[in-house]
Amino acid sequence: MDSKIKLVIADDNLDAQEIMSTFILPIEFLELIDVVDNGASLLEVTINRKPDLILADINIPKLNVVKAVSSCLEVNPNVKFIFLTAYQEYAVDVFELNAVDYLIKPIKKERLYSALEKARRMILDPIQQAKKILTIQMNRNSYFIHFHSIICIERANRKTVIHTLEEIYETNESLDSISKRLNSDFYRTHRSFIVNVYSISHISLEGETYLAHLKNYPHHVHVSKRRIKDLYKEISYSSKEP
């Protein structure tokens, strides 16, 4: 896949088509490749143009959206969906069908952008992450650590310590230097800590100190008060929960 996400809009409402197209135009990581107004056309464009992401109204005509989505997934199992509906109660039926999110009409720009950012992370980051390796020097040896295996990184005892489930690595390289070589899955929570946001299980407040606890790992990461709100945003972007 190239660096842009190929997007299709599926909605039979011309005003909705125009609004979403206008909202999407300035987003650099998206390429709007088609706009369709029914389920049959959606399936056709999925077969012929292989989009990465589809913004689909639940009530598009000619082909039931559940059948349309199921058929699209048969020909393109990796395609993701953001569903649009005027009725929140109808969202449950389709939310499990590779749904990144669902949006209630009328669509708000900020809510759409939040959903699109979730989609970007789900579609692009795993591909980019699989290619990313952090190289460090330790005891005259070079170690190659895959980004996805890194749980957190901390500065302790004048060393930078990299925690993975398999092993702990130490290097003399500064935390600032390492942070510049990481991708968007990692967040600097504190002057002494970087965390992989996908590794966080929960956040607690102990006294006046925020702690990010890690999944299946007996360690925690300190979070400064001025960064706690941004960390919550990072976690929400990495989750499929709306």
Buried (B, 14 or more C-beta within 10 A) or exposed (E): EEEBBBBBBBBBBEEBBEBBBEBBEEBEBBBBBBBBBBBBBBBEBBEEEBBBBBBBBBBBEEBEBEEBBBBBBEEBEEBBBBBBBEEEEBBEEBBEBBBBBBBBBEBEEEEBEBBBBBBBBBBBBEEBBEEBEBEBEBEEEEBEBEBBBBBBBBBEEEBBBBBBEEEEBBBEBEBEEBBEBBBBBBBBBBEBBBBBBBBBEEBEEEEEEBBBBBEEBEBBBBBBEEBBEEBEEBBBBBEEEB
